């Protein structure tokens, strides 16, 4: 059973999805756990130029020998999963890389009309502490929920019975905006206030069912008394609780001690993911691969893996969820395949990790990760493109006074010319020097064929020319119903201005920018390719015109001579013997007689 981790070189293969990542040292110990909205981007940032990193981060990076990650359904799930793994593994750099502050707590102060505050100082006897929270965001989420559910005071007045009775304090703005019921002036009874504190304590502890039952009962009582405004307020609080409760499947109090196993396989190998759920939280995740023996089924492989991985994780969970139906019930645990609800979502999350591991293994075996050039990254940023413009196609026209009009299309992949993808076009439907109509024709022909053959579309089209040529190309894309599918720009030569369709104001990119240099390289290459093709066409036409006038020489012979020699001068330099091997002695004599008469 293999459970290979990733190396630094494998980071280019990481998915651009939310999840958590774990860094391991040479001994195989977890030294850091982090969360990410985009795993590939976040993990890559650690291995950029070291001058951009702090001293502590450089020390961390120097100890990293391998990396692992677990996908999650959302960024919020990644946050909660990170917290669970930090508490379970206590990685040393999760403390060193913080801002030298202790973890925050939520505290219910010991005082009359208790306040609920956040603090980093644990002082026994000052109040009832909950935590510590390894994420300030998670702590603030709880406090924000409490402020929406209950009217807890925020002032620091000493609300002793004597002070309140003597009218020492006056209500503040919080009372007027209904965030407080005014205990400072005796407008709220202490017993009523303490009831809210008891319910708030249950929310902080995660005992939401009791709070939910209270609000349901309160809502029904108000409704029976026809106090629909109050009933609606209770209902809104119930909705808030429900949103908070179902916000994540990573931490779910409904699912207690459970193991989740999923399998995906090919002919030679099976990939199995294991999630361990403890007290409603994912505390362990691992993906392994097993070599498939002859005629071995997924069910047989999975049952062996379940026993091995449970022993490894020292799991005593009574329930095991899988993504495939398993025969029989073990004496140690109950096997089931959930079909709906949060249990099903956990199985899907586990399977997602197994499939990602399988995909990464395939990519590592078949591909060498490519480095994305800075010019492409900048181009995406400057042009506000949805995706990285890995494939860019550029068009240009060429003609002299309307003769032999041609167009070219050059293609750059990953910022470099892909010459096998270049195409040139003879303009068929346009007469005279009409660059706009020529551009529309070739763009239409190019993407009509791409659409029919289902070959890759570019992530960006560049038109060599100003607003006129760009508008013509846009008209062709609209005709093909591709206008909103492929980004397109034009580049005007005079000031190197970038034009967007239907936008009169051009974009100016810094002349020193790698992004502009890439566009200029595309434009120049398209121009060179178009000019060369145009010259070939003119030479061919002149050559054809001259040879077609020779009595006894047909079009097929003209084409053969054109293909090999291009000009009469080259035919003469090659000599009769070489030409005779191509077209025969009789035709060679006719051609050379013509050349000699022309020279005379």
C-alpha positions in Angstrom: 0.0 0.0 0.0 1.6 3.3 -1.2 0.7 6.8 0.0 3.1 9.0 -1.9 3.4 12.6 -1.1 4.2 15.4 -3.5 7.5 17.1 -4.0 8.1 20.8 -4.7 8.3 20.1 -8.4 4.8 18.7 -8.3 3.2 21.9 -7.2 2.5 22.9 -10.8 0.0 19.9 -11.0 -2.0 21.0 -7.9 -5.7 21.9 -8.5 -7.0 25.5 -8.4 -9.6 24.5 -5.8 -10.1 25.1 -2.1 -8.5 22.8 0.4 -5.8 22.4 3.0 -2.1 21.6 2.5 0.4 20.0 4.8 4.2 20.4 4.8 6.3 17.5 6.0 10.0 17.5 7.1 12.6 14.9 6.4 11.4 12.7 9.3 7.8 12.7 7.9 6.4 14.9 10.6 3.8 17.6 9.8 5.5 21.0 10.3 2.8 23.2 8.9 -0.9 23.1 8.0 -2.5 25.8 5.9 -5.8 26.5 4.1 -6.2 27.9 0.6 -8.9 29.2 -1.7 -6.7 28.2 -4.6 -4.3 25.4 -3.6 -2.0 25.7 -6.6 -1.6 29.5 -6.2 -1.1 29.4 -2.4 1.4 26.6 -2.2 3.4 28.0 -5.2 3.8 31.3 -3.3 6.1 29.6 -0.8 8.6 28.7 -3.5 8.9 32.1 -5.2 12.0 34.2 -4.9 13.0 34.1 -1.2 13.5 37.9 -0.9 9.7 38.2 -0.8 9.4 35.9 2.2 9.8 36.6 5.9 12.7 35.0 7.8 10.4 32.6 9.6 8.8 31.5 6.3 12.2 31.0 4.7 13.1 28.7 7.6 9.9 26.8 7.1 10.5 26.4 3.4 14.1 25.1 4.0 12.7 22.2 6.1 10.0 21.2 3.6 10.7 17.7 2.1 7.2 16.7 0.9 3.7 18.1 0.6 0.2 16.7 0.8 -3.2 18.3 0.3 -6.9 17.5 0.9 -9.6 19.1 -1.3 -12.7 20.7 0.4 -16.0 21.8 -0.8 -15.5 25.4 0.0 -13.1 27.9 1.5 -15.1 27.8 4.7 -14.7 24.1 4.9 -10.9 24.5 4.3 -10.8 26.9 7.3 -12.5 24.4 9.6 -10.5 21.4 8.3 -7.3 23.4 8.9 -8.4 24.1 12.5 -9.1 20.4 13.1 -5.7 19.3 11.8 -3.8 21.9 13.7 -5.4 20.8 17.0 -4.8 17.1 16.2 -1.1 17.5 15.0 0.2 20.6 16.7 2.6 21.5 13.8 5.4 23.7 15.2 5.3 26.3 12.5 1.6 27.0 12.9 2.6 28.7 16.1 5.9 30.2 15.0 4.4 31.8 11.9 1.7 33.5 13.8 2.1 37.1 15.0 3.5 36.1 18.4 0.0 36.5 19.9 -1.8 33.7 21.8 -4.9 32.1 20.4 -8.1 34.1 21.1 -10.9 33.0 23.4 -14.5 33.9 23.8 -15.3 34.8 27.5 -18.5 35.2 29.3 -17.5 37.6 32.1 -18.4 37.0 35.8 -20.5 40.1 36.5 -24.1 41.2 36.8 -25.6 41.3 33.3 -22.5 39.5 31.9 -20.8 40.7 28.7 -19.5 38.3 26.0 -16.1 39.4 24.8 -13.1 38.1 22.8 -9.7 38.1 24.5 -6.2 36.7 24.1 -5.5 36.7 27.8 -6.6 33.7 29.8 -7.2 34.9 33.4 -8.8 32.2 35.6 -11.7 33.5 37.7 -12.5 36.4 35.5 -15.1 34.6 33.6 -16.1 31.4 31.6 -13.7 30.9 28.7 -14.4 29.0 25.4 -11.6 28.1 23.0 -8.9 28.7 22.2 -9.8 29.4 18.5 -6.9 28.9 16.1 -8.7 31.1 13.6 -9.9 34.7 14.4 -12.3 34.4 11.5 -14.0 31.4 13.1 -14.3 33.2 16.4 -15.8 36.3 14.8 -18.3 34.2 13.0 -19.6 32.9 16.4 -19.7 36.4 17.9 -21.5 37.8 14.9 -24.1 35.1 15.2 -24.6 35.9 18.9 -25.2 39.6 18.2 -27.9 38.7 15.7 -29.6 36.2 18.0 -29.5 38.0 21.4 -29.4 41.5 22.9 -26.2 41.3 24.9 -24.8 44.6 26.3 -21.4 45.9 25.0 -20.9 48.8 27.6 -18.4 48.3 30.5 -20.5 49.9 33.2 -20.7 48.3 36.6 -24.3 47.4 36.7 -24.6 46.6 40.4 -28.1 46.7 41.8 -27.2 49.9 43.8 -25.9 51.7 40.7 -28.9 50.9 38.6 -31.3 51.8 41.4 -29.6 55.2 41.8 -30.0 55.9 38.1 -26.2 56.3 37.7 -26.3 55.4 34.0 -28.3 56.4 30.9 -29.1 54.2 27.9 -26.8 54.7 24.9 -27.2 54.4 21.1 -27.2 50.6 21.3 -30.5 50.8 23.1 -32.1 53.1 20.5 -31.0 50.8 17.6 -32.5 47.8 19.5 -29.1 46.0 20.1 -29.6 46.3 23.9 -32.7 46.3 26.1 -31.3 48.9 28.6 -30.4 47.0 31.8 -28.4 50.0 32.8 -31.6 51.9 33.6 -33.4 48.8 34.9 -35.4 48.4 31.6 -34.5 44.7 31.5 -34.9 42.1 34.3 -31.7 40.2 35.3 -33.5 36.8 34.9 -34.5 37.7 31.4 -31.0 38.8 30.5 -29.5 35.6 32.0 -31.8 33.4 29.9 -30.2 34.9 26.8 -26.7 34.3 28.3 -27.6 30.6 28.9 -28.8 30.2 25.3 -25.7 32.0 24.0 -23.5 29.6 26.0 -25.2 26.7 24.2 -24.4 28.3 20.8 -20.7 28.8 21.7 -20.5 25.1 22.8 -22.2 24.0 19.6 -25.3 22.7 21.4 -27.6 24.2 18.7 -30.5 21.7 19.1 -31.5 23.2 22.5 -31.4 26.8 21.1 -33.3 25.7 18.0 -36.0 24.1 20.2 -36.3 27.3 22.3 -36.8 29.5 19.2 -39.3 27.1 17.7 -41.3 27.1 20.9 -41.1 30.9 21.1 -42.2 31.3 17.5 -45.3 29.1 18.0 -46.3 31.0 21.2 -46.1 34.3 19.5 -48.1 33.0 16.5 -50.8 31.5 18.8 -51.0 35.0 20.5 -51.3 36.5 17.0 -48.1 38.5 17.6 -46.9 37.9 14.1 -44.1 40.5 14.2 -42.4 38.7 17.1 -43.1 35.3 15.5 -41.3 36.5 12.4 -38.3 37.7 14.4 -38.0 34.2 16.0 -38.3 32.6 12.6 -35.4 34.7 11.3 -33.3 33.6 14.2 -34.1 30.0 13.4 -33.0 30.6 9.8 -29.7 32.1 11.1 -29.1 29.1 13.2 -29.9 26.7 10.4 -27.5 28.5 8.0 -24.7 28.4 10.7 -25.4 24.7 11.3 -25.4 23.5 7.7 -22.6 25.8 6.6 -20.1 23.0 6.6 -19.9 19.2 6.3 -16.3 19.3 7.6 -17.7 20.1 11.1 -21.2 18.6 11.5 -22.5 17.7 15.0 -25.0 15.3 13.4 -22.2 12.9 12.2 -20.2 11.6 15.2 -17.5 9.0 15.0 -17.4 7.7 11.4 -15.0 6.5 8.8 -15.4 7.3 5.1 -13.7 5.2 2.4 -14.0 5.7 -1.4 -12.4 3.9 -4.3 -11.7 4.7 -7.9 -9.6 2.5 -10.1 -8.2 1.6 -13.5 -7.0 -1.8 -14.9 -3.8 -1.8 -12.9 -4.3 0.4 -9.8 -6.9 1.3 -7.2 -6.9 4.7 -5.5 -8.6 4.8 -2.0 -9.3 7.9 0.1 -9.9 7.7 3.8 -11.6 10.4 6.0 -11.8 9.9 9.7 -14.6 11.8 11.5 -14.2 12.3 15.2 -16.9 14.1 17.3 -18.4 15.6 14.1 -15.1 16.8 12.6 -12.6 15.5 10.0 -9.4 14.9 11.9 -7.5 12.7 9.4 -7.3 12.3 5.7 -5.2 10.0 3.5 -5.2 8.7 -0.1 -3.4 5.5 -1.0 -2.9 3.4 -4.1 -3.0 -0.4 -4.4 -1.8 -2.5 -7.2 -4.7 -4.6 -8.6 -4.1 -8.3 -8.7 -5.5 -10.5 -11.5 -9.3 -10.6 -11.4 -9.4 -8.7 -8.1 -12.6 -6.6 -7.7 -13.0 -3.1 -6.2 -15.0 -4.6 -3.3 -12.2 -7.0 -2.4 -9.5 -4.3 -2.6 -11.6 -1.8 -0.6 -12.4 -4.2 2.3 -8.7 -5.0 2.8 -7.8 -1.3 2.7 -10.5 -0.5 5.3 -9.0 -2.9 7.8 -5.4 -1.7 7.1 -6.2 2.1 7.3 -8.4 1.7 10.4 -5.5 0.0 12.1 -3.2 2.7 11.0 -5.4 5.4 12.3 -6.4 3.4 15.4 -10.1 3.9 14.6 -12.8 2.3 16.6 -15.7 4.1 14.7 -18.8 1.9 14.6 -19.9 3.2 11.2 -18.1 3.1 7.8 -19.5 4.9 4.7 -18.3 3.8 1.2 -19.1 4.8 -2.4 -19.8 1.3 -3.5 -22.1 -1.3 -2.1 -20.2 -3.8 0.1 -21.3 -7.3 0.8 -22.0 -8.3 4.4 -21.5 -6.6 7.8 -18.3 -6.7 9.7 -18.3 -7.6 13.4 -16.2 -4.5 14.1 -18.3 -2.0 12.2 -21.4 -1.4 10.1 -20.9 -0.8 6.4 -23.3 1.5 4.4 -23.5 3.6 1.3 -25.4 6.9 2.0 -27.6 8.2 -0.8 -28.7 11.6 0.5 -27.8 14.4 2.9 -24.6 15.3 4.6 -23.4 11.7 4.8 -23.6 11.5 1.0 -21.7 14.8 0.7 -18.9 13.4 2.9 -18.6 10.4 0.6 -18.6 12.7 -2.5 -15.8 14.8 -0.8 -13.8 11.7 -0.2 -14.2 10.4 -3.7 -13.2 13.9 -5.1 -9.9 13.5 -3.3 -9.4 10.0 -4.6 -10.1 11.1 -8.2 -7.7 14.1 -7.8 -5.0 11.8 -6.6 -5.5 9.5 -9.5 -5.4 12.4 -12.0 -2.2 13.8 -10.4 -0.5 10.4 -10.7 -1.5 10.2 -14.4 -0.2 13.8 -15.1 3.1 13.1 -13.3 3.6 10.0 -15.4 2.7 11.6 -18.8 3.6 15.3 -18.6 6.4 17.5 -17.5 4.9 20.6 -15.8 5.4 23.7 -17.9 6.3 27.1 -16.5 3.8 29.8 -17.3 5.7 32.8 -18.8 5.3 36.1 -17.0 4.1 37.7 -20.3 1.0 35.5 -20.4 0.2 36.1 -16.7 0.5 39.9 -17.3 -1.6 39.7 -20.5 -4.4 38.0 -18.5 -4.2 40.7 -15.9 -4.1 43.7 -18.3 -6.9 42.4 -20.6 -9.0 41.1 -17.7 -9.3 37.6 -19.3 -11.3 34.9 -17.5 -8.6 32.3 -18.3 -4.9 32.3 -19.0 -4.3 32.9 -22.7 -2.2 29.8 -23.3 -3.1 29.7 -27.0 -3.2 33.0 -28.9 -3.9 33.4 -32.6 -3.0 36.5 -34.6 -4.2 37.5 -38.1 -2.7 39.9 -40.8 -3.4 40.8 -44.4 -1.0 41.4 -47.3 -1.5 42.7 -50.8 0.2 45.2 -53.2 -2.4 47.5 -54.9 -4.9 44.8 -54.6 -2.9 42.0 -56.4 -2.6 38.6 -54.9 -4.4 39.4 -51.6 -3.5 36.9 -48.9 -3.8 36.6 -45.1 -1.9 34.8 -42.4 -2.7 33.3 -39.0 0.1 32.5 -36.6 -0.3 30.7 -33.3 1.6 31.0 -30.1 1.3 28.4 -27.4 2.6 29.1 -23.9 4.1 32.3 -25.2 6.1 30.7 -28.0 5.5 30.3 -31.8 3.8 27.0 -32.6 4.8 26.9 -36.3 3.0 23.7 -37.1 -0.2 25.6 -36.3 0.4 28.5 -38.7 -2.0 28.9 -41.6 -2.1 31.0 -44.7 -5.1 31.9 -46.8 -5.7 33.1 -50.4 -8.5 35.6 -50.2 -11.3 34.2 -52.4 -14.3 36.5 -52.2 -12.8 40.0 -52.2 -11.7 42.0 -55.2 -9.3 44.9 -54.9 -7.5 46.3 -51.9 -10.1 45.8 -49.2 -8.4 44.9 -45.9 -11.7 44.9 -43.9 -13.5 42.4 -46.1 -10.4 40.2 -46.4 -10.1 40.1 -42.6 -13.8 39.1 -42.2 -13.4 36.3 -44.8 -10.3 34.7 -43.3 -11.5 34.9 -39.7 -14.8 33.4 -40.7 -13.1 30.6 -42.6 -10.7 29.9 -39.8 -13.2 29.5 -37.0 -15.9 27.9 -39.1 -13.4 25.1 -39.7 -12.2 24.9 -36.1 -15.9 24.7 -35.0 -16.6 21.9 -37.5 -13.5 19.9 -36.7 -13.8 20.6 -33.0 -10.1 21.5 -32.7 -9.0 23.8 -29.8 -10.2 27.4 -29.8 -7.7 30.0 -28.8 -8.0 31.9 -25.4 -7.3 35.1 -27.3 -7.5 36.4 -30.9 -5.2 39.4 -31.9 -6.0 41.4 -35.1 -3.1 43.3 -36.7 -4.9 46.6 -37.4 -7.1 49.3 -35.9 -10.8 49.5 -35.2 -11.8 48.8 -38.8 -10.1 45.4 -39.1 -11.1 44.5 -35.6 -14.8 45.3 -36.3 -14.6 43.1 -39.4 -13.2 40.2 -37.4 -15.9 40.7 -34.8 -18.6 40.5 -37.5 -17.2 37.1 -38.6 -17.3 35.8 -35.0 -20.9 37.1 -34.5 -21.9 35.3 -37.7 -20.5 32.1 -36.2 -22.1 32.8 -32.8 -18.6 32.8 -31.2 -18.3 36.5 -30.3 -18.9 36.1 -26.6 -16.9 32.8 -26.4 -13.4 34.0 -27.5 -11.8 37.3 -26.4 -10.5 39.4 -29.3 -8.4 42.6 -29.5 -6.8 44.7 -32.2 -3.3 46.4 -32.1 -2.7 49.6 -34.0 0.8 50.0 -35.3 1.3 53.8 -34.9 1.1 54.1 -31.1 0.9 50.4 -30.2 -2.6 50.9 -28.9 -4.8 48.0 -27.9 -8.5 48.2 -29.0 -11.4 46.3 -27.5 -14.5 45.6 -29.7 -17.1 48.4 -29.5 -14.9 50.5 -27.3 -13.5 53.7 -28.8 -11.0 54.3 -26.0 -7.8 52.2 -26.5 -5.8 50.5 -23.8 -2.1 51.6 -23.4 0.3 49.0 -22.0 3.7 50.0 -20.9 6.3 49.7 -23.7 8.6 47.8 -21.4 5.9 45.3 -20.4 6.5 41.6 -21.3 2.8 41.5 -22.2 3.1 44.2 -24.9 6.3 42.6 -26.2 4.4 39.3 -26.6 1.6 41.0 -28.6 4.2 42.8 -30.8 6.0 39.5 -31.4 2.7 37.9 -32.5 2.0 40.9 -34.8 5.5 40.9 -36.3 5.4 37.1 -36.9 1.9 37.3 -38.5 3.2 40.1 -40.8 6.4 38.2 -41.7 4.4 35.1 -42.5 1.9 37.0 -44.6 4.6 38.9 -46.6 6.5 35.7 -47.3 3.3 34.0 -48.6 2.4 37.0 -50.7 5.9 37.0 -52.3 5.6 33.3 -53.1 2.2 33.9 -54.7 3.5 36.8 -56.8 6.5 34.7 -57.9 4.4 31.8 -58.6 1.9 33.8 -60.7 4.7 35.4 -62.7 6.5 32.1 -63.2 3.2 30.4 -64.2 2.3 33.2 -66.6 5.6 32.9 -68.4 5.8 29.1 -68.6 2.2 28.7 -69.6 3.0 30.6 -72.7 5.4 27.9 -73.9 3.9 25.7 -76.6 4.0 22.0 -75.5 4.2 22.7 -71.7 1.0 21.9 -69.8 -0.2 23.1 -66.4 0.9 19.9 -64.6 4.5 20.4 -65.8 4.4 24.1 -64.8 3.3 23.1 -61.3 6.1 20.5 -60.9 8.7 23.0 -62.0 7.2 25.7 -59.8 7.2 23.4 -56.8 10.9 22.5 -57.2 12.7 25.4 -58.8 10.5 28.5 -58.2 12.2 30.6 -61.0 13.6 30.2 -64.5 17.0 31.2 -63.2 17.1 28.2 -60.9 16.0 25.9 -63.7 18.9 27.1 -65.8 21.4 26.7 -62.9 20.1 23.1 -62.3 20.9 22.1 -65.9 19.1 19.9 -68.4 20.0 16.6 -66.8 18.5 17.4 -63.4 15.3 18.9 -65.0 15.0 15.9 -67.3 14.8 13.6 -64.3 11.7 15.6 -63.2 9.7 16.2 -66.5 11.5 14.1 -69.2 13.9 14.8 -72.0 11.3 16.1 -74.6 9.8 18.7 -72.3 13.2 19.7 -70.9 14.4 20.5 -74.5 11.4 22.7 -75.1 12.0 24.6 -71.8 15.7 25.2 -72.4 15.1 26.2 -76.1 12.7 28.9 -74.7 15.3 30.1 -72.1 18.1 30.3 -74.8 15.8 32.2 -77.2 14.8 34.6 -74.4 18.5 35.3 -73.6 19.3 35.8 -77.2 
